[in-house]
Amino acid sequence: MRKLLFVSFLLFILPVASAIGAYHHGEDTDSDIVLDVYPAIEGTKLDSCALCHSGGEYEKKAGVFVSMGSCQWCHSSFGYDESGDINSTMNEYELDYQTQEKSREAIAAIE
């Protein structure tokens, strides 16, 4: 029984909690606004942090670069302690969204 509970935790609860925690973190309401305007993207690749955050790369050693996805790049650049520059992780869509004051109207203006 303990094994079954542990396996259930690893296969279902942990991934779901991680996804919710990563995408709808802090006081973020931006993902809710986007899903309100574009409900059809729910559950697709656009329904993620990658909608607004870009990936990046760093030089591991002279001439050797390591690419990171949007989540990795954000946590590397901005940090888990939020001491970095969050704007350095944003893609053009998010920068336009911020310029338009982050609202449903902003999404229409970007279109």
N, C-alpha and C positions, 0 to 999 in steps of 0.2 A: 504494500500500500504506500509506504514512504517513497519507494522508487517511482511509482506511478505519479504521485504528487510532484516529486522533484522534476521528472521528465515533462509533466504538464506545465510546470513553471517555466522551464527552459524553452519549451517549444511555443508556448502561447503567451503567457502573462508577461514575461520579460520583454519579448520583442514588441508587443503592443504598448506597454508602458514606455519603452524607449522611444518609439515613434511619436507618441503623443507628447512626451516630454520634450523631444527635440523640436518638433514643428510648432507646437503651441506653447512656447515657453514664456516665462515672465508675464509681463502685461501686454504681450503682443496681441493685437486684434487685426493685424494686416491680413493674415491668412483667412480669417472669417470674412473680411470685406471682399477679398478676391473670390472666395467660394460663393458669396452672395451674388456677385455680379456674373460669375462663370460657374454655375453649379455643375455643368457637364465635365469639368476637369477633376472633380472629386475622385480620388483613387487612382488618378493617372500620374505620370511623371511630373506634370506641372503642379500637382498638389503636393509640393514639398518645399524644403528650404531653397532648393536649386532655382525656384522661380525668381528669387531676388538676390541670391548670393552666388558669386562665381567661384570657380575653383582657382587654383594657382599652383605655383611651383617654387621650390627653393633649391639653392645650390648646396648639395650635401658635402661635396668636396670639389676641388678645382675641376670644372668642366662636367661634373656629374649632377644632373638636375633630377629632382623627384617631383612628380606631379601629384596633386591632391585634389580630391573632390570638394564640392562646396562645403560640406559639413567639416571635413578635416581642415580645410583652408581657413574657415571662419574660426574654429577653435584654436588653430595655430596662430593666426594673426590677431584675433580679438582676445583670445584666451578664455579659459573657464572663469577667471577672476575678473573679466571684462576690463582689463587694463590696457588693451590694445586699441587700435583704431577700427571701429566697426565699418566705417565707410570704405575702408580699403578692401572689404570683402564683397561689396555690392556690385551687381552688374548694371548695365545701362537701364534696364527696365526699372529697377529699384531706385536708381538715381533720379529718373524722370518722375517716378511716383512720389518721392520725397519733395521734389521741386514743386509738384502740384498739390502739396499739403496733405498727402496720404488719406484719400477718401474715395468713395464710389465715383464721385465726379472726376477725381484724378485719373481713374482707370479709363473713363470715357474720353478724357482729354488726351491721354496717351495714344489711344486708338486712332 
